[in-house]
Amino acid sequence: MIRYCSLVLLSLLFFIFFSTEISAIQNTEVNVITKQVKLIINKELGQCITLNVNDLVIVHSQENNRLKVTYKTHTGYISNQSVKKIIPTISLISRKEDLVVRTGNSPIATPAGKINPNLIVNVYGTAAGGWSFINYGDIYGYVPTSSLKAPQAKKMMVSHRDGVIVRGTASHSDKKIGTISNKTKVTVYTQKKDWSYIEGDNIKGYVVSERLKALVVTGNKIYNKGISGVPKKRVALTFDDGPHKSVTPQVLKLLKKYDAKATFFITGNRVQANKDILKAIYNDGHEIGNHTWDHAKLTSLSSKSVKTQITKTNNIIYATIGEYPTVFRPAYGSINKTVQAQLNMPIILWTIDTLDWKHRNAKKTLQYVKSQATDGSIILLHDIHQTTADSLESILQYLTKEGYELVTVTEILL
């Protein structure tokens, strides 16, 4: 409700009448109210509204000791001693259609703009009724919190000789934030056909997707060396070719018993008959990877066929668990430039091949792990063979006793 302020308070302000369009703000930041304060919205008429602790405002500029701010549809002046800056987190728009941003935390509030699906937005806080205050480019306002989700990070590399320009939004016309040089490893939080949201060289923003390429992870490396806060040696158990109706549930049961996480590289044509098992893998907190549609050797296929193998698997995984796979493993480990060009996720090979698919002997599988395991190992197993399930408890016992933490591939690589 708009109220009329005292002349004493009004005399402190240099009144400027300005637009209240929330969707066309430039050079702004979001602050939170730290103590109750009056927002002066019209000096000549003596109009003001009360802002309470934890209300969010958009700060446009400072004039003397006053800030010019917007609160919902109201723009005016407040004391600069009554706010503090918010460092935003990022979220991914999880809706399939454009997301309407509103000026208030209500479905009937005035629209401030629309944002396309699968884009990253800055999130500054929540409001009553299940709303979050967000920003994308020049659009500020409220969206349902249920339309947002935490993005999954993956590693890629800048692959263009000129590097890549980072922009504030997914648009060539948006302002340039900076440039990241060629061959720089970056963290990717969302990737559409044309644009990706990345972080690298202390810069965050949108880049042209075609200037990124997948990382190929090979060789044995002590990934945790020198990383603070990593209490143990780490290894990643990876399971290929599933899900399997009887073997995979046994694997999940044992992983849960030893509080271990793993990465499952899913073969797409097995999902339809085993959807509940894929959901169980995901719900237990394991990482989901793409292992082609039908275990095809991709290096013998055309570019179009490679893309089909990858896309079909991505889509059926998404349709089953509501998330796309975060990593990729080519069948037989076969990889070339044609295959890499079709991928927008890290390509994960392995450092220990247990040959469980070949010898089908639980004791031999364990022996391969014992003789080769080291910090940062990526261990190849297959959750379609009963003998692999038979070997797993011994493997988990050994690795746990040796002080290894069992994590996903991404946890080792990030």
PyMOL commands that set and color helices and strands:
alter all, ss='L'
color gray80, all
select helices_A, chain A and resi 7-10+145-147+209-211+247-257+268-270+272-283+298-300+303-321+331-333+337-341+356-359+362-372+386-401+409-413
alter helices_A, ss='H'
color red, helices_A
select strands_A, chain A and resi 3-4+29-33+37-42+47-51+56-63+66-71+74-79+83-85+89-93+99-102+111-115+120-127+131-136+139-144+148-149+154-158+164-167+176-180+185-191+195-200+203-208+212-214+216-217+233-240+263-266+287-290+327-328+347-348+352-353+377-382+404-407
alter strands_A, ss='S'
color yellow, strands_A
deselect
rebuild
show_as cartoon
